[in-house]
Amino acid sequence: MIKNILSFFDKLGSKNEPANQEHQLKLASASLLIEMIRMDHKIDQTEHDMVKMLIKNDFKLSDDEAETLFTLAEEESENAVDYYRFAKLINKEYDNETKVKIVENLWHIAYADGELDKYEEHYLRKVAELLHVPHKEFIKAKHRVLEK
C-alpha cells in the first residue's frame, strides 16, 4: 500500500513540491470520505459512487485519476489507526470554507443510501469537531444536502 501511494506521488513530483502537498491533502480528504462508507457496516454501491463522484468533481480529476485516488484513499483508510492525522493535515492547509465543504460531502455520503445511520452521524460530528467546523456550519451543511 505505501509503495502504491509513494509511486502515485512520485509521478506527481517531489515530496517538497506544493503539488505533492495538494495531492496529500486530496488523499487525506478522500480517506475521510471513504471512512463514511464503512460507518453503517453495510456495503452500498450508491455510497461508493457518491464518493467517486465527489472526488472527481471537487478535485477536478479525470475518471482514471479519481479511481486511483479512491483506491489509494481506501487503502489508506483501511490502515489508519485514527482520523487525527488526516484532520491535522487538513486543518493546517485548508480554510474553513473548504473544511465545511468536506463536512457537506460527508452528509452527501451519509444520505446516499436514503437513510442516516447513528454511526454515520456520530462519525460526522467527530470529523466536524476535528476540523473545527462550527456547529452552525455543520447544521447548515446538513440542510443544504437535505434540500437537494
Backbone as CSV, one residue per row, in Angstrom:
resi,resn,N_x,N_y,N_z,CA_x,CA_y,CA_z,C_x,C_y,C_z
1,MET,0.811,-1.181,0.000,0.000,0.000,0.000,0.865,1.258,0.000
2,ILE,1.817,1.332,0.906,2.698,2.503,0.961,3.440,2.668,-0.355
3,LYS,3.857,1.554,-0.941,4.545,1.590,-2.224,3.660,2.226,-3.297
4,ASN,2.378,1.876,-3.315,1.443,2.443,-4.287,1.276,3.944,-4.095
5,ILE,1.160,4.363,-2.845,0.988,5.788,-2.554,2.229,6.568,-2.966
6,LEU,3.390,6.052,-2.591,4.633,6.738,-2.951,4.813,6.796,-4.459
7,SER,4.478,5.730,-5.139,4.570,5.705,-6.601,3.637,6.748,-7.211
8,PHE,2.431,6.835,-6.696,1.456,7.812,-7.179,1.989,9.226,-7.007
9,PHE,2.548,9.526,-5.821,3.064,10.855,-5.566,4.357,11.128,-6.325
10,ASP,5.177,10.099,-6.539,6.408,10.283,-7.303,6.107,10.736,-8.725
11,LYS,5.034,10.230,-9.271,4.629,10.638,-10.613,4.226,12.101,-10.649
12,LEU,3.805,12.616,-9.498,3.301,13.979,-9.428,4.385,15.001,-9.101
13,GLY,5.500,14.569,-8.601,6.575,15.497,-8.271,7.258,15.107,-6.988
14,SER,8.251,15.883,-6.618,8.998,15.570,-5.401,8.159,15.855,-4.160
15,LYS,8.593,15.317,-3.039,7.829,15.445,-1.805,7.776,16.873,-1.285
16,ASN,8.665,17.722,-1.714,8.687,19.089,-1.215,7.921,20.055,-2.098
17,GLU,7.422,19.597,-3.213,6.710,20.475,-4.120,5.297,20.736,-3.614
18,PRO,4.786,21.955,-3.851,3.419,22.268,-3.444,2.385,21.329,-4.071
19,ALA,2.640,20.877,-5.282,1.695,19.962,-5.942,1.551,18.670,-5.143
20,ASN,2.659,18.176,-4.592,2.597,16.965,-3.798,1.804,17.202,-2.512
21,GLN,1.976,18.354,-1.906,1.209,18.703,-0.706,-0.286,18.688,-1.026
22,GLU,-0.644,19.217,-2.179,-2.050,19.236,-2.593,-2.576,17.817,-2.771
23,HIS,-1.777,16.945,-3.327,-2.203,15.559,-3.515,-2.330,14.834,-2.173
24,GLN,-1.464,15.158,-1.226,-1.593,14.571,0.108,-2.882,15.041,0.777
25,LEU,-3.238,16.305,0.557,-4.498,16.829,1.089,-5.688,16.119,0.452
26,LYS,-5.596,15.891,-0.844,-6.671,15.168,-1.532,-6.802,13.754,-0.974
27,LEU,-5.681,13.119,-0.729,-5.699,11.760,-0.168,-6.313,11.772,1.235
28,ALA,-5.941,12.730,2.048,-6.499,12.830,3.399,-8.004,13.085,3.344
29,SER,-8.424,13.999,2.484,-9.850,14.311,2.347,-10.627,13.100,1.839
30,ALA,-10.101,12.447,0.815,-10.760,11.267,0.254,-10.833,10.140,1.284
31,SER,-9.813,10.002,2.102,-9.810,8.966,3.139,-10.930,9.199,4.151
32,LEU,-11.162,10.450,4.518,-12.265,10.759,5.427,-13.608,10.418,4.787
33,LEU,-13.734,10.695,3.497,-14.977,10.379,2.793,-15.199,8.868,2.733
34,ILE,-14.141,8.138,2.480,-14.251,6.683,2.368,-14.608,6.060,3.711
35,GLU,-14.107,6.628,4.785,-14.457,6.110,6.111,-15.968,6.148,6.330
36,MET,-16.619,7.158,5.767,-18.070,7.268,5.935,-18.784,6.042,5.361
37,ILE,-18.257,5.495,4.274,-18.862,4.316,3.658,-18.939,3.165,4.655
38,ARG,-17.956,3.056,5.511,-17.847,1.926,6.441,-18.655,2.105,7.729
39,MET,-19.132,3.280,7.978,-19.732,3.584,9.276,-20.974,2.764,9.598
40,ASP,-21.823,2.500,8.617,-23.055,1.765,8.920,-22.897,0.256,8.749
41,HIS,-21.673,-0.188,8.490,-21.344,-1.613,8.367,-22.100,-2.309,7.235
42,LYS,-22.553,-1.519,6.261,-23.212,-2.076,5.082,-22.443,-1.593,3.855
43,ILE,-22.203,-2.505,2.950,-21.549,-2.108,1.707,-22.641,-1.681,0.741
44,ASP,-22.567,-0.443,0.321,-23.596,0.131,-0.536,-22.934,0.784,-1.738
45,GLN,-23.266,0.311,-2.923,-22.656,0.833,-4.145,-22.989,2.310,-4.352
46,THR,-24.158,2.734,-3.883,-24.553,4.138,-4.014,-23.566,5.041,-3.288
47,GLU,-23.136,4.614,-2.113,-22.172,5.408,-1.349,-20.810,5.423,-2.038
48,HIS,-20.393,4.276,-2.569,-19.132,4.225,-3.319,-19.180,5.185,-4.504
49,ASP,-20.269,5.135,-5.243,-20.430,6.000,-6.415,-20.427,7.468,-6.015
50,MET,-21.056,7.779,-4.887,-21.105,9.154,-4.408,-19.696,9.652,-4.075
51,VAL,-18.911,8.832,-3.391,-17.539,9.231,-3.047,-16.732,9.471,-4.320
52,LYS,-16.830,8.566,-5.267,-16.076,8.725,-6.519,-16.489,9.988,-7.255
53,MET,-17.791,10.281,-7.290,-18.262,11.484,-7.961,-17.753,12.736,-7.245
54,LEU,-17.817,12.743,-5.919,-17.348,13.901,-5.158,-15.848,14.117,-5.349
55,ILE,-15.091,13.039,-5.319,-13.648,13.137,-5.533,-13.357,13.712,-6.915
56,LYS,-14.026,13.184,-7.894,-13.795,13.631,-9.276,-14.167,15.099,-9.449
57,ASN,-15.349,15.474,-8.986,-15.827,16.840,-9.186,-15.091,17.868,-8.325
58,ASP,-14.924,17.579,-7.051,-14.303,18.559,-6.154,-12.828,18.787,-6.457
59,PHE,-12.149,17.730,-6.871,-10.722,17.849,-7.141,-10.418,18.019,-8.623
60,LYS,-11.482,18.046,-9.442,-11.335,18.234,-10.891,-10.364,17.213,-11.490
61,LEU,-10.688,15.940,-11.279,-9.853,14.838,-11.740,-10.521,14.111,-12.901
62,SER,-9.711,13.453,-13.694,-10.241,12.578,-14.738,-10.817,11.330,-14.066
63,ASP,-11.528,10.524,-14.830,-12.068,9.279,-14.282,-10.949,8.389,-13.736
64,ASP,-9.866,8.264,-14.500,-8.749,7.417,-14.070,-8.078,7.962,-12.809
65,GLU,-7.868,9.266,-12.757,-7.248,9.877,-11.573,-8.147,9.710,-10.349
66,ALA,-9.439,9.898,-10.543,-10.378,9.746,-9.438,-10.392,8.303,-8.934
67,GLU,-10.348,7.359,-9.856,-10.336,5.948,-9.474,-9.061,5.603,-8.708
68,THR,-7.924,6.139,-9.172,-6.651,5.905,-8.493,-6.667,6.503,-7.093
69,LEU,-7.144,7.740,-6.987,-7.211,8.383,-5.672,-8.170,7.626,-4.757
70,PHE,-9.290,7.177,-5.277,-10.239,6.396,-4.483,-9.570,5.138,-3.936
71,THR,-8.870,4.423,-4.798,-8.206,3.181,-4.396,-7.136,3.445,-3.339
72,LEU,-6.329,4.472,-3.560,-5.285,4.805,-2.588,-5.884,5.245,-1.255
73,ALA,-6.932,6.045,-1.322,-7.577,6.521,-0.099,-8.250,5.368,0.640
74,GLU,-8.785,4.425,-0.109,-9.398,3.251,0.501,-8.346,2.444,1.273
75,GLU,-7.187,2.251,0.661,-6.099,1.541,1.322,-5.613,2.311,2.544
76,GLU,-5.475,3.610,2.394,-5.017,4.460,3.499,-6.010,4.403,4.656
77,SER,-7.281,4.469,4.322,-8.335,4.432,5.327,-8.359,3.093,6.065
78,GLU,-8.179,2.008,5.341,-8.172,0.673,5.954,-7.041,0.515,6.960
79,ASN,-5.933,1.179,6.714,-4.756,1.039,7.565,-4.609,2.148,8.606
80,ALA,-5.514,3.100,8.581,-5.426,4.217,9.523,-5.857,3.774,10.911
81,VAL,-5.136,4.225,11.887,-5.470,3.935,13.277,-6.546,4.909,13.754
82,ASP,-6.466,6.150,13.283,-7.442,7.164,13.643,-7.530,8.207,12.533
83,TYR,-8.354,9.204,12.747,-8.592,10.246,11.742,-7.781,11.501,12.022
84,TYR,-7.088,11.525,13.138,-6.411,12.743,13.567,-5.333,13.191,12.589
85,ARG,-4.603,12.258,12.017,-3.545,12.690,11.095,-4.128,13.286,9.830
86,PHE,-5.288,12.768,9.379,-5.964,13.365,8.228,-6.443,14.763,8.589
87,ALA,-7.076,14.876,9.751,-7.607,16.160,10.197,-6.491,17.183,10.425
88,LYS,-5.375,16.725,10.967,-4.257,17.630,11.225,-3.755,18.269,9.929
89,LEU,-3.590,17.465,8.895,-3.133,17.978,7.602,-4.167,18.928,6.996
90,ILE,-5.423,18.541,7.059,-6.493,19.376,6.515,-6.577,20.692,7.271
91,ASN,-6.508,20.649,8.590,-6.569,21.880,9.388,-5.404,22.807,9.096
92,LYS,-4.262,22.232,8.845,-3.058,23.029,8.587,-3.149,23.757,7.245
93,GLU,-3.752,23.120,6.249,-3.680,23.644,4.881,-4.980,24.227,4.318
94,TYR,-6.111,23.791,4.829,-7.385,24.228,4.247,-8.033,25.323,5.077
95,ASP,-8.755,26.216,4.391,-9.512,27.248,5.090,-10.840,26.673,5.576
96,ASN,-11.568,27.465,6.356,-12.821,26.997,6.943,-13.844,26.609,5.874
97,GLU,-13.911,27.364,4.810,-14.866,27.081,3.735,-14.641,25.690,3.138
98,THR,-13.400,25.334,2.929,-13.068,24.022,2.373,-13.387,22.917,3.373
99,LYS,-13.132,23.170,4.636,-13.444,22.166,5.654,-14.954,21.958,5.769
100,VAL,-15.723,23.033,5.635,-17.186,22.907,5.638,-17.637,22.091,4.423
101,LYS,-16.967,22.277,3.298,-17.298,21.504,2.090,-17.042,20.009,2.326
102,ILE,-15.989,19.675,3.025,-15.720,18.265,3.355,-16.857,17.705,4.210
103,VAL,-17.297,18.474,5.195,-18.406,18.041,6.040,-19.678,17.878,5.201
104,GLU,-19.915,18.804,4.310,-21.085,18.700,3.421,-20.995,17.434,2.562
105,ASN,-19.811,17.146,2.062,-19.624,15.920,1.284,-19.911,14.677,2.132
106,LEU,-19.510,14.715,3.384,-19.800,13.595,4.281,-21.308,13.421,4.461
107,TRP,-22.037,14.531,4.551,-23.500,14.446,4.633,-24.062,13.801,3.366
108,HIS,-23.528,14.181,2.207,-23.982,13.574,0.940,-23.823,12.060,0.978
109,ILE,-22.694,11.612,1.460,-22.430,10.168,1.513,-23.344,9.494,2.533
110,ALA,-23.521,10.135,3.667,-24.371,9.565,4.717,-25.799,9.360,4.224
111,TYR,-26.297,10.267,3.407,-27.665,10.180,2.910,-27.771,9.498,1.547
112,ALA,-26.660,9.076,0.971,-26.669,8.478,-0.368,-27.551,7.235,-0.453
113,ASP,-27.598,6.458,0.622,-28.402,5.236,0.613,-29.828,5.466,1.113
114,GLY,-30.183,6.724,1.351,-31.544,7.061,1.742,-31.819,7.080,3.233
115,GLU,-30.821,6.743,4.030,-31.027,6.757,5.481,-29.754,7.170,6.201
116,LEU,-29.947,7.823,7.331,-28.825,8.245,8.161,-28.708,7.292,9.344
117,ASP,-27.626,6.564,9.373,-27.349,5.630,10.462,-26.749,6.405,11.637
118,LYS,-26.995,5.940,12.858,-26.476,6.636,14.039,-24.952,6.680,14.049
119,TYR,-24.303,5.660,13.485,-22.840,5.649,13.438,-22.318,6.647,12.403
120,GLU,-23.073,6.828,11.345,-22.690,7.830,10.343,-22.765,9.228,10.944
121,GLU,-23.844,9.487,11.666,-23.992,10.805,12.294,-22.897,11.040,13.349
122,HIS,-22.592,10.017,14.112,-21.529,10.132,15.119,-20.194,10.464,14.452
123,TYR,-19.892,9.744,13.380,-18.651,9.985,12.647,-18.619,11.413,12.104
124,LEU,-19.735,11.846,11.543,-19.814,13.204,11.001,-19.531,14.248,12.080
125,ARG,-20.130,14.059,13.219,-19.913,15.007,14.325,-18.442,15.002,14.768
126,LYS,-17.873,13.824,14.827,-16.473,13.696,15.241,-15.543,14.400,14.244
127,VAL,-15.759,14.166,12.963,-14.913,14.786,11.944,-15.100,16.298,11.949
128,ALA,-16.338,16.749,12.048,-16.588,18.194,12.077,-15.863,18.835,13.258
129,GLU,-15.878,18.159,14.380,-15.172,18.667,15.555,-13.663,18.690,15.320
130,LEU,-13.133,17.621,14.750,-11.694,17.561,14.465,-11.259,18.642,13.477
131,LEU,-12.158,18.983,12.547,-11.844,20.001,11.536,-12.185,21.416,12.016
132,HIS,-12.653,21.518,13.257,-13.001,22.810,13.856,-14.101,23.519,13.062
133,VAL,-15.043,22.740,12.547,-16.193,23.311,11.838,-17.232,23.682,12.898
134,PRO,-17.626,24.948,12.937,-18.623,25.370,13.926,-19.935,24.600,13.763
135,HIS,-20.616,24.365,14.873,-21.866,23.601,14.845,-22.881,24.232,13.887
136,LYS,-22.927,25.517,13.858,-23.851,26.233,12.967,-23.583,25.846,11.506
137,GLU,-22.318,25.795,11.121,-21.950,25.430,9.746,-22.211,23.943,9.495
138,PHE,-22.021,23.129,10.500,-22.300,21.698,10.441,-23.774,21.466,10.093
139,ILE,-24.660,22.187,10.785,-26.103,22.061,10.565,-26.494,22.650,9.209
140,LYS,-25.918,23.779,8.835,-26.217,24.367,7.524,-25.831,23.407,6.397
141,ALA,-24.695,22.758,6.538,-24.250,21.794,5.526,-25.256,20.653,5.412
142,LYS,-25.739,20.184,6.539,-26.734,19.118,6.542,-27.999,19.561,5.810
143,HIS,-28.470,20.755,6.100,-29.696,21.256,5.462,-29.514,21.470,3.958
144,ARG,-28.341,21.911,3.549,-28.086,22.057,2.099,-28.212,20.697,1.398
145,VAL,-27.695,19.664,2.026,-27.759,18.321,1.445,-29.204,17.823,1.432
146,LEU,-29.930,18.032,2.503,-31.312,17.565,2.574,-32.222,18.288,1.584
147,GLU,-31.875,19.531,1.264,-32.684,20.298,0.312,-32.485,19.834,-1.126
148,LYS,-31.370,19.129,-1.395,-31.096,18.701,-2.773,-31.837,17.479,-3.140
